Amino acid sequence: MVKEEETLLFIIDLGRLLDDYRKCPYESVKKSIYEDILLIGCVIHPDHDEIPLGRSEE
């Protein structure tokens, strides 16, 4: 179980990753960033079943 303070750190990192994803010109790097975004999303909200794991087209 993730503590509330840890969740805040993950949310900050998620914001940075989203910004990096938006600015990144390289599709291969964007794919890696997207996978990291999904992983952090799973940590923040582990019971959420609608996270599209393995989909990097977005």
Backbone as a chain_set.jsonl record, in Angstrom:
{"seq": "MVKEEETLLFIIDLGRLLDDYRKCPYESVKKSIYEDILLIGCVIHPDHDEIPLGRSEE", "coords": {"N": [[0.838, -1.183, 0.0], [0.556, 2.188, -0.856], [1.722, 5.087, 0.707], [0.18, 8.237, 1.592], [1.895, 10.469, 1.27], [3.767, 9.411, -0.48], [2.171, 8.976, -2.696], [1.678, 11.595, -3.511], [4.235, 12.305, -4.416], [4.446, 10.55, -6.58], [2.435, 11.59, -8.199], [3.503, 14.078, -8.833], [5.754, 13.243, -10.294], [4.378, 11.984, -12.36], [3.189, 14.17, -13.626], [5.5, 15.428, -14.626], [6.383, 13.444, -16.402], [4.241, 13.407, -18.224], [4.535, 15.94, -19.337], [7.089, 15.645, -20.492], [6.456, 13.639, -22.345], [4.681, 14.971, -24.038], [6.372, 16.884, -25.173], [8.333, 15.426, -26.468], [10.064, 14.535, -29.406], [10.624, 12.045, -30.48], [9.397, 8.953, -31.388], [10.053, 6.398, -30.355], [11.107, 6.981, -27.85], [8.929, 8.266, -26.736], [7.223, 6.108, -26.495], [8.438, 4.636, -24.427], [8.219, 6.504, -22.354], [5.457, 6.623, -22.176], [4.883, 4.035, -21.256], [6.03, 4.22, -18.708], [4.322, 6.138, -17.638], [1.961, 4.651, -17.524], [2.713, 2.701, -15.628], [3.123, 4.271, -13.313], [0.548, 5.191, -13.048], [-0.738, 2.806, -12.363], [0.338, 2.403, -9.849], [-0.604, 4.61, -8.439], [-3.358, 4.248, -8.623], [-4.248, 1.356, -8.095], [-6.48, -0.359, -8.347], [-7.795, 0.256, -10.606], [-9.146, -0.843, -13.516], [-9.22, -0.062, -16.158], [-6.927, 0.82, -17.399], [-5.033, 1.015, -20.259], [-2.936, -1.214, -20.751], [0.062, -1.784, -22.506], [-0.684, -0.378, -24.762], [0.529, 1.945, -26.85], [-0.115, 3.902, -28.64], [-1.298, 6.267, -28.023]], "CA": [[0.0, 0.0, 0.0], [1.333, 3.407, -0.985], [1.335, 6.123, 1.665], [-0.318, 9.469, 0.986], [3.033, 11.29, 0.871], [4.345, 8.779, -1.664], [1.246, 9.225, -3.797], [1.934, 12.962, -3.98], [5.473, 12.269, -5.207], [4.126, 9.887, -7.845], [1.641, 12.521, -9.0], [4.453, 15.066, -9.346], [6.502, 12.563, -11.354], [3.456, 11.775, -13.467], [3.101, 15.452, -14.326], [6.746, 15.615, -15.378], [6.379, 12.502, -17.514], [3.265, 13.872, -19.208], [5.158, 17.066, -20.02], [8.139, 15.07, -21.339], [5.797, 12.925, -23.439], [4.121, 15.965, -24.953], [7.455, 17.61, -25.844], [9.299, 14.517, -27.079], [9.895, 14.361, -30.855], [11.008, 10.694, -30.885], [8.348, 7.984, -31.076], [10.556, 5.302, -29.513], [11.234, 7.515, -26.493], [7.56, 8.508, -26.278], [6.68, 4.806, -26.098], [8.99, 4.335, -23.095], [7.613, 7.433, -21.407], [4.063, 6.198, -22.014], [4.892, 2.857, -20.382], [6.276, 4.715, -17.352], [3.077, 6.788, -17.214], [1.035, 3.582, -17.148], [3.169, 2.093, -14.382], [2.817, 5.176, -12.209], [-0.907, 5.165, -12.902], [-1.088, 1.588, -11.625], [0.74, 2.592, -8.452], [-1.501, 5.593, -7.846], [-4.723, 3.724, -8.584], [-4.048, -0.061, -8.451], [-7.724, -1.071, -8.603], [-8.38, 0.773, -11.844], [-9.003, -1.876, -14.539], [-9.347, 0.474, -17.503], [-5.656, 1.311, -17.907], [-4.746, 0.229, -21.471], [-1.554, -1.698, -20.737], [0.586, -2.218, -23.784], [-1.112, 0.5, -25.85], [1.386, 3.115, -26.876], [-0.493, 4.749, -29.757], [-1.863, 7.531, -27.549]], "C": [[0.883, 1.246, 0.0], [0.799, 4.442, -0.003], [0.926, 7.395, 0.915], [0.819, 10.363, 0.489], [3.689, 10.739, -0.398], [3.464, 9.015, -2.889], [1.463, 10.615, -4.366], [3.2, 13.025, -4.83], [5.232, 11.618, -6.563], [3.329, 10.809, -8.76], [2.539, 13.61, -9.601], [5.261, 14.465, -10.486], [5.633, 12.321, -12.581], [3.299, 13.051, -14.288], [4.333, 15.722, -15.166], [6.796, 14.695, -16.593], [5.403, 12.927, -18.613], [3.83, 15.042, -20.01], [6.258, 16.578, -20.968], [7.538, 14.373, -22.557], [5.297, 13.914, -24.487], [5.212, 16.653, -25.771], [8.387, 16.72, -26.661], [9.043, 14.335, -28.584], [10.14, 12.92, -31.333], [9.979, 9.664, -30.43], [8.832, 6.859, -30.169], [10.695, 5.747, -28.056], [9.844, 7.768, -25.91], [6.918, 7.203, -25.806], [7.17, 4.433, -24.698], [8.379, 5.234, -22.026], [6.177, 7.021, -21.126], [3.968, 4.977, -21.092], [5.143, 3.25, -18.931], [5.031, 5.401, -16.783], [2.073, 5.731, -16.759], [1.423, 2.933, -15.822], [2.86, 2.98, -13.179], [1.316, 5.224, -11.973], [-1.373, 3.95, -12.123], [-0.728, 1.704, -10.146], [-0.227, 3.539, -7.74], [-2.894, 5.021, -7.649], [-4.702, 2.244, -8.988], [-5.333, -0.826, -8.776], [-8.396, -0.661, -9.904], [-8.106, -0.208, -12.979], [-8.978, -1.336, -15.959], [-8.052, 1.028, -18.067], [-5.248, 0.426, -19.082], [-3.295, -0.231, -21.532], [-1.14, -2.178, -22.115], [0.159, -1.358, -24.963], [-0.269, 1.757, -25.832], [1.044, 4.039, -28.044], [-0.956, 6.124, -29.298], [-0.793, 8.524, -27.201]], "O": [[1.841, 1.339, 0.768], [-0.409, 4.651, 0.107], [1.285, 7.59, -0.246], [0.722, 10.948, -0.59], [4.109, 11.495, -1.273], [3.969, 9.229, -3.991], [1.434, 10.795, -5.584], [3.235, 13.719, -5.846], [5.752, 12.08, -7.579], [3.533, 10.803, -9.974], [2.348, 14.011, -10.749], [5.436, 15.098, -11.527], [6.103, 12.441, -13.713], [3.281, 13.002, -15.518], [4.223, 16.194, -16.297], [7.2, 15.109, -17.68], [5.713, 12.814, -19.799], [3.628, 15.125, -21.221], [6.352, 17.037, -22.106], [8.052, 14.502, -23.668], [5.477, 13.702, -25.687], [4.997, 16.972, -26.94], [9.16, 17.229, -27.473], [7.924, 14.015, -28.986], [9.879, 12.616, -32.497], [9.72, 9.52, -29.235], [8.087, 6.413, -29.296], [10.43, 4.971, -27.138], [9.608, 7.514, -24.729], [6.162, 7.193, -24.835], [6.385, 3.963, -23.874], [8.062, 4.778, -20.927], [5.727, 7.061, -19.981], [3.074, 4.899, -20.249], [4.539, 2.681, -18.022], [4.723, 5.263, -15.599], [1.413, 5.896, -15.733], [0.562, 2.647, -14.99], [2.391, 2.497, -12.149], [0.864, 5.29, -10.83], [-2.296, 4.044, -11.314], [-1.424, 1.157, -9.291], [-0.617, 3.306, -6.596], [-3.539, 5.275, -6.632], [-5.096, 1.91, -10.105], [-5.264, -1.864, -9.434], [-9.454, -1.184, -10.254], [-6.953, -0.39, -13.369], [-8.732, -2.102, -16.891], [-8.073, 1.655, -19.126], [-5.128, -0.789, -18.924], [-2.507, 0.322, -22.299], [-1.884, -2.88, -22.799], [0.615, -1.601, -26.081], [-0.35, 2.548, -24.893], [1.859, 4.889, -28.4], [-1.004, 7.056, -30.101], [-1.099, 9.642, -26.785]]}, "num_chains": 1, "name": "protein.A"}
